[in-house]
Amino acid sequence: MGRVSASRKERVFSRDEIEALIAEGRHIVIVNGKVLKCDAWLQYHPGGEISIRHFLGRDATDEVKGFHSPETLEYMTKYQIGTIEGRWTGFVPPIQGGKFRTREQIQYETAELDVLDKVNDSSDQSSEPSPVSSPELHSTLRNRGGIDPVSSATSISSVDLEDMDSDRMGTIDARTGKVFEIDALQYPPIDPEVQEDIIRKYRQLFERLKSEGLFECNYWAYGVETIRYSFLFSMAMLSIHWGWYSLAGVFIGCFWQQLVFTAHDSAHIGITHNFQVDSLIAIFIADFLGGLSIGWWKRNHNVHHVVTNSPEHDPDIQHVPFFAVSPRFFGSLRSSYYGHVMKYDAVARVFVRYQDYLYYVVLCFGRFNLYRLSWQYLLGSQPPRKGPARWHRWLEIAGHVFFWIWYGYGIIYKSIPTNSGRFAFFMVSHIVTSPLHLQITLSHFAMSTEELGVGESFPQKMLRTTMDVDCPQWLDFFHGGLQFQAIHHLYPRMPRHNLRQAQKLVQQFCEEVNVPYALFGFVDGNKAVLGRLGEVGRQAAILAKCQKTLARSDDFGMH
């Protein structure tokens, strides 16, 4: 794609023009008042195309700035086709169900509105308005174009359960219908002036954090990390030499759990701040030493960061049939990330009813699912085929082969003489990593899954959907920075060893803008998650009872 001329970059686009471009299939994103056409970049984007699709028609300034280096931000101007003027009201992106009008539709409706305005201006009658000049019709035309003026106020929509008996569903609605209202009362209103003030102070905080050096990496801290990794791996090898295979599995599991924290940092380009160098570090750790695809993780994790805790869009909470953190999953939602319907089938109905009891058991087997997702990604069509990350896929595949050589062949097959010892080592090493899955789910499962509307600012949404875990500083090594998930979501490129120092400043920011900062102790956080899972499980039991009663009575709401 050639560079756009300076004169073309200065063109001012109207809202209708941007809507029409998106209706034609163009990928238009607003960043710093600039209109970017990202069509040519989709296939090059190292983090996948889905994260970009969630910003079509929206102002993505804070999200883009949070994820990218100044050099990348400058490179993005290559795709600039114009600018906007004034405050930008975002559209609901097509991937989230937004509807967009073509140029012809816009022209037709503009003509309709002109006629209606003339009719209303010339009419001096106080009688009931005619259908042609109805205010309701006028409002309908004004609200078209992909804007969703009213967010869903219930966790279970009437569409999802339209075939249910509304009277028998009343118990569930009574429990879930207040969720949106509670969120709306706890957090500042989705009002442009209020949200712009939050954004302004959030950006001021970013500059302060940067001036205090909190985006600079503490390399000495990684020196300590490396000593810890080496100790755990050495103890695993010694335990195998001594014939203590289960203990060796414990050390290898701890080795993997600790390694992931540095892989997470480097995948966010938070160590050297150089894309290729940090990517190589991440691939070496995740693929060669851990047997997991960092490319898959980036694609998944980037989407998680931009649509956090959205049941339809965030892959990190889409765990049906094992877990459902919202009753909305009862409606067999379609995942925009995976591209298929998450069926709430017979298996899901059993697991979800008892999910608070099965929570820790399922987490013990989480690593096996990561193997599946990694190979599905690497052997599929999702990895970038062009651009700076085009060669990462092949290096990752080599890394996976290397992993199973040293771990599967070198340790399990060659170093452990008995099948029972092999089985014990294999299972223990995988189960011991379960605290990592707990740490990841702990920060989100108990938090809001509601959509307050496209007008909600990025910092407010991150703070509403993410919790931090309080712990003494000496335990930071165990949590690996994941205990500061709210801060990490606000500033994803901040090195994790600086997150604790940033916490007080973030708390001050939250007090200034009146946005609650969710901070739980580790035990209380677990209780909150189990409470959410238990509540949704009870609602699943009510739904199952309703369905059973309806089936027995042959009453399907046709009365």
DAURTA-V550360 format. One record per residue. RES is the residue in one letter. PHI is phi in whole degrees, 0 to 359 (999 if undefined). OMEGA is omega as a letter, one per 40 degrees, with the letter a starting at -180 (* if undefined). D_LAST is the distance of its C-alpha to the last C-alpha in Angstrom with 2 decimals. Layout:
BEGIN
RES,PHI,OMEGA,D_LAST + RES,PHI,OMEGA,D_LAST
END
This chain:
BEGIN
M,999,i,60.88 + G,286,a,63.72 + R,288,i,64.06 + V,280,a,62.55 + S,297,a,65.25 + A,301,a,65.74 + S,295,i,64.96 + R,292,i,61.62 + K,294,a,60.71 + E,273,a,61.27 + R,298,a,58.82 + V,265,a,56.15 + F,265,i,52.61 + S,275,i,49.96 + R,298,a,46.37 + D,297,a,45.35 + E,294,i,48.04 + I,293,i,46.90 + E,300,a,43.28 + A,295,i,44.48 + L,299,i,46.63 + I,292,i,43.74 + A,298,i,41.62 + E,278,i,44.56 + G,99,i,44.40 + R,281,a,47.12 + H,254,a,47.01 + I,256,i,47.93 + V,230,i,48.42 + I,258,i,50.01 + V,222,i,52.72 + N,53,i,55.14 + G,77,a,54.41 + K,260,i,55.26 + V,266,a,53.04 + L,254,i,53.22 + K,257,a,52.24 + C,263,a,51.68 + D,308,a,51.05 + A,287,a,54.38 + W,272,a,54.10 + L,308,a,50.80 + Q,283,i,52.55 + Y,260,a,55.34 + H,299,a,53.43 + P,298,a,54.35 + G,271,i,51.12 + G,89,a,48.91 + E,275,a,47.12 + I,294,i,43.70 + S,299,i,45.05 + I,290,a,46.37 + R,299,i,43.12 + H,286,a,41.41 + F,246,a,43.83 + L,298,a,43.57 + G,80,a,43.64 + R,241,i,44.22 + D,274,a,47.28 + A,252,a,48.23 + T,304,a,51.59 + D,289,i,51.22 + E,293,a,49.59 + V,295,i,52.17 + K,295,a,55.05 + G,291,a,53.90 + F,259,a,53.89 + H,236,i,56.93 + S,284,i,60.65 + P,303,i,62.51 + E,295,i,63.96 + T,292,i,60.56 + L,299,i,59.40 + E,293,i,62.49 + Y,297,a,61.85 + M,297,a,58.40 + T,296,i,60.10 + K,300,a,60.96 + Y,259,i,57.40 + Q,284,i,57.42 + I,242,i,56.83 + G,170,a,56.77 + T,223,i,55.78 + I,238,i,53.31 + E,238,i,54.13 + G,76,a,52.71 + R,288,a,49.63 + W,256,i,47.27 + T,262,a,43.50 + G,288,i,42.04 + F,272,i,39.48 + V,279,a,36.71 + P,300,i,38.45 + P,305,a,37.02 + I,295,i,36.78 + Q,259,i,34.38 + G,99,i,32.22 + G,294,i,34.30 + K,250,a,34.39 + F,233,a,37.77 + R,270,i,38.96 + T,283,i,41.86 + R,301,a,44.90 + E,296,i,43.77 + Q,295,i,40.39 + I,296,i,42.18 + Q,297,a,44.68 + Y,296,a,42.06 + E,290,i,40.01 + T,297,i,43.29 + A,296,i,44.20 + E,299,a,40.83 + L,294,i,41.41 + D,299,i,44.94 + V,297,a,43.72 + L,297,i,41.17 + D,296,i,43.90 + K,293,i,46.26 + V,297,a,43.74 + N,293,a,43.00 + D,292,a,46.73 + S,274,a,47.65 + S,271,i,44.93 + D,241,a,45.99 + Q,273,i,43.17 + S,258,i,41.07 + S,285,a,38.20 + E,300,a,34.81 + P,294,i,35.37 + S,284,i,34.74 + P,302,a,32.42 + V,292,a,35.59 + S,255,a,36.96 + S,301,i,33.75 + P,301,i,34.46 + E,296,i,31.10 + L,295,i,32.24 + H,302,i,35.64 + S,295,i,34.27 + T,299,i,32.14 + L,295,a,35.27 + R,294,a,37.29 + N,269,a,34.99 + R,283,i,34.88 + G,102,i,37.20 + G,91,i,35.80 + I,273,i,35.55 + D,259,a,32.54 + P,290,a,32.77 + V,229,i,30.03 + S,282,i,29.73 + S,298,a,26.56 + A,261,a,26.14 + T,229,i,24.15 + S,284,i,25.11 + I,249,a,21.73 + S,280,i,20.56 + S,293,i,17.07 + V,291,a,18.21 + D,299,a,19.24 + L,239,a,15.99 + E,292,i,13.54 + D,268,i,11.87 + M,268,i,11.55 + D,286,a,9.15 + S,297,i,10.91 + D,294,a,11.36 + R,285,i,12.99 + M,273,a,15.03 + G,300,a,16.41 + T,296,i,19.49 + I,293,a,20.60 + D,299,a,20.10 + A,296,a,22.11 + R,277,a,24.90 + T,258,a,25.06 + G,291,a,24.13 + K,267,a,27.55 + V,298,i,29.63 + F,299,a,30.19 + E,298,i,30.97 + I,296,i,33.44 + D,300,a,35.20 + A,296,i,35.45 + L,279,a,37.08 + Q,284,a,39.42 + Y,245,i,40.81 + P,304,a,42.46 + P,295,i,40.25 + I,278,a,39.83 + D,249,a,42.22 + P,307,a,44.91 + E,294,a,47.80 + V,296,a,46.72 + Q,292,i,46.08 + E,293,i,49.31 + D,294,i,51.22 + I,297,a,49.81 + I,296,a,50.82 + R,300,a,54.26 + K,288,i,54.99 + Y,297,i,53.63 + R,290,i,56.10 + Q,296,i,58.87 + L,296,i,58.20 + F,302,i,58.42 + E,295,i,61.85 + R,293,i,62.98 + L,299,i,61.94 + K,293,a,63.73 + S,294,i,66.84 + E,272,i,66.97 + G,78,a,67.03 + L,280,i,63.75 + F,261,i,62.90 + E,266,a,66.19 + C,281,i,66.14 + N,267,a,68.08 + Y,290,i,69.69 + W,298,i,71.39 + A,297,i,67.99 + Y,286,i,67.36 + G,296,i,70.75 + V,296,i,69.56 + E,301,a,66.36 + T,298,i,68.47 + I,298,i,70.54 + R,297,i,67.40 + Y,299,a,66.07 + S,296,i,69.48 + F,297,a,69.71 + L,297,a,66.33 + F,292,i,67.13 + S,296,i,70.65 + M,293,i,69.41 + A,296,a,67.00 + M,293,i,69.95 + L,295,i,72.14 + S,296,i,69.50 + I,294,i,69.27 + H,300,a,73.08 + W,275,i,73.11 + G,83,i,70.44 + W,263,a,67.81 + Y,288,i,64.97 + S,294,i,62.02 + L,295,i,63.86 + A,299,i,64.57 + G,298,i,60.82 + V,298,a,60.30 + F,293,i,62.88 + I,293,i,61.53 + G,299,i,57.98 + C,294,i,59.38 + F,301,i,61.40 + W,296,a,58.29 + Q,299,a,56.35 + Q,288,a,59.21 + L,299,a,59.84 + V,302,a,56.33 + F,297,i,57.07 + T,287,i,59.94 + A,299,i,58.01 + H,298,i,55.33 + D,300,a,58.05 + S,290,i,59.71 + A,293,i,56.49 + H,272,a,55.95 + I,57,a,59.54 + G,254,a,60.46 + I,258,i,63.73 + T,264,a,66.16 + H,67,i,63.85 + N,253,a,64.98 + F,302,a,62.17 + Q,289,a,64.08 + V,295,i,65.92 + D,295,i,62.84 + S,294,i,60.93 + L,295,i,63.74 + I,299,a,63.66 + A,296,i,59.90 + I,294,a,60.19 + F,299,a,63.09 + I,289,a,61.25 + A,288,a,57.74 + D,273,a,58.58 + F,286,a,62.09 + L,262,a,61.86 + G,246,i,58.15 + G,72,a,56.81 + L,239,a,53.96 + S,277,i,53.53 + I,285,i,54.21 + G,295,i,53.11 + W,300,a,49.63 + W,300,i,49.65 + K,300,a,50.69 + R,298,i,47.97 + N,292,a,45.32 + H,289,i,46.84 + N,297,i,47.34 + V,294,i,43.66 + H,304,a,42.89 + H,290,a,45.23 + V,265,i,43.69 + V,229,a,39.95 + T,306,i,40.32 + N,64,i,37.25 + S,273,a,34.82 + P,303,a,32.23 + E,279,a,32.07 + H,237,a,35.80 + D,269,a,38.01 + P,296,a,39.05 + D,285,i,40.47 + I,241,a,37.10 + Q,263,a,35.41 + H,239,i,35.94 + V,295,e,32.72 + P,268,a,32.50 + F,277,a,34.97 + F,228,i,34.13 + A,222,a,31.37 + V,267,i,32.54 + S,212,i,29.31 + P,297,i,25.61 + R,297,i,25.44 + F,292,i,26.86 + F,295,a,23.63 + G,272,a,22.40 + S,53,a,25.26 + L,294,i,27.32 + R,264,i,29.94 + S,279,i,33.43 + S,288,i,35.59 + Y,280,a,38.62 + Y,275,i,38.06 + G,76,i,36.21 + H,216,i,33.51 + V,279,i,30.07 + M,273,a,30.35 + K,292,i,27.90 + Y,269,a,26.12 + D,262,a,26.48 + A,298,i,27.12 + V,295,i,30.61 + A,298,a,29.52 + R,298,i,26.93 + V,285,a,29.85 + F,298,a,32.44 + V,295,i,30.47 + R,300,a,29.43 + Y,242,a,33.16 + Q,294,i,34.62 + D,291,i,36.53 + Y,278,a,38.36 + L,266,a,38.97 + Y,307,a,40.01 + Y,289,i,43.77 + V,294,a,43.70 + V,297,a,42.04 + L,299,i,44.50 + C,297,a,47.36 + F,248,a,46.47 + G,298,a,45.82 + R,295,i,49.12 + F,296,i,48.24 + N,293,i,45.32 + L,293,i,47.76 + Y,299,a,50.02 + R,300,a,47.22 + L,295,a,46.27 + S,294,a,49.97 + W,290,i,50.77 + Q,299,i,47.61 + Y,289,a,48.78 + L,293,a,52.43 + L,267,a,51.87 + G,261,a,49.18 + S,258,a,49.36 + Q,280,a,48.61 + P,299,i,52.17 + P,301,i,54.06 + R,260,a,56.25 + K,223,i,58.23 + G,87,a,59.58 + P,294,a,61.13 + A,254,a,58.90 + R,295,a,59.22 + W,266,a,61.55 + H,297,a,59.65 + R,302,a,57.51 + W,289,i,60.61 + L,293,i,62.16 + E,294,i,58.98 + I,299,i,58.93 + A,298,i,62.58 + G,296,i,61.67 + H,292,i,59.08 + V,297,i,61.63 + F,299,a,64.15 + F,300,a,61.72 + W,286,i,61.08 + I,287,a,64.82 + W,284,a,65.87 + Y,272,a,62.96 + G,286,a,61.88 + Y,274,a,65.26 + G,293,a,67.79 + I,264,a,66.31 + I,296,a,63.87 + Y,276,a,65.75 + K,271,a,69.38 + S,264,i,69.71 + I,247,a,67.69 + P,280,a,69.20 + T,247,i,66.51 + N,293,i,62.94 + S,294,i,61.85 + G,294,i,63.50 + R,297,a,61.91 + F,296,a,58.45 + A,298,i,59.00 + F,298,a,60.36 + F,297,a,57.60 + M,290,a,54.69 + V,296,a,56.28 + S,298,i,57.19 + H,277,a,53.59 + I,292,a,51.97 + V,296,i,54.44 + T,281,a,53.03 + S,301,i,49.67 + P,303,i,50.73 + L,296,i,50.73 + H,293,i,47.04 + L,296,a,46.42 + Q,298,a,48.36 + I,290,a,46.39 + T,286,a,42.90 + L,302,a,44.03 + S,283,a,44.52 + H,228,a,41.00 + F,301,a,38.37 + A,268,a,38.11 + M,265,a,38.22 + S,300,i,35.71 + T,243,a,33.58 + E,273,i,32.18 + E,252,i,33.22 + L,271,i,34.56 + G,124,a,35.36 + V,291,i,38.25 + G,280,a,40.38 + E,288,a,40.87 + S,289,i,44.46 + F,302,a,45.53 + P,296,i,47.22 + Q,294,a,44.32 + K,296,i,41.85 + M,295,a,44.29 + L,287,i,44.82 + R,281,a,41.12 + T,251,a,40.30 + T,224,i,43.49 + M,245,i,45.28 + D,258,i,48.94 + V,247,a,50.29 + D,276,i,53.20 + C,204,i,56.07 + P,294,a,59.85 + Q,300,a,61.88 + W,291,i,63.50 + L,265,a,60.13 + D,302,a,59.51 + F,298,a,60.83 + F,289,a,58.02 + H,278,i,55.23 + G,63,a,57.12 + G,91,a,55.87 + L,289,i,52.20 + Q,284,i,52.09 + F,250,a,52.50 + Q,295,i,49.48 + A,297,i,48.56 + I,294,i,52.12 + H,299,i,52.15 + H,292,i,49.02 + L,288,a,50.70 + Y,224,a,53.97 + P,296,a,53.42 + R,266,i,57.05 + M,283,i,58.62 + P,303,a,60.48 + R,296,a,58.90 + H,288,i,62.14 + N,256,a,61.93 + L,293,i,58.35 + R,297,i,59.40 + Q,295,a,61.90 + A,282,a,59.27 + Q,301,a,56.85 + K,297,i,58.51 + L,292,i,58.55 + V,293,i,54.86 + Q,297,i,54.12 + Q,297,i,56.17 + F,300,a,54.27 + C,298,i,50.92 + E,294,a,52.28 + E,294,a,53.52 + V,261,i,50.24 + N,64,i,48.07 + V,254,a,46.14 + P,301,i,45.57 + Y,250,a,47.56 + A,280,i,45.85 + L,228,a,48.61 + F,241,i,47.95 + G,292,a,50.37 + F,301,i,49.96 + V,293,a,48.58 + D,295,i,46.29 + G,296,i,45.07 + N,298,i,44.18 + K,298,i,42.36 + A,296,i,40.36 + V,295,i,39.39 + L,297,i,38.49 + G,296,i,36.49 + R,296,i,34.45 + L,298,i,33.97 + G,295,i,33.04 + E,296,i,30.46 + V,295,i,28.76 + G,297,i,29.10 + R,294,i,27.33 + Q,292,i,24.41 + A,296,i,24.44 + A,294,i,24.30 + I,297,i,21.28 + L,299,i,19.50 + A,297,i,20.67 + K,295,i,19.45 + C,299,a,15.90 + Q,296,i,16.03 + K,294,i,17.62 + T,295,i,15.10 + L,297,a,12.21 + A,296,a,14.60 + R,291,a,15.56 + S,267,a,12.25 + D,56,a,11.19 + D,252,a,7.90 + F,248,i,8.13 + G,80,a,5.58 + M,266,a,3.76 + H,229,*,0.00
END
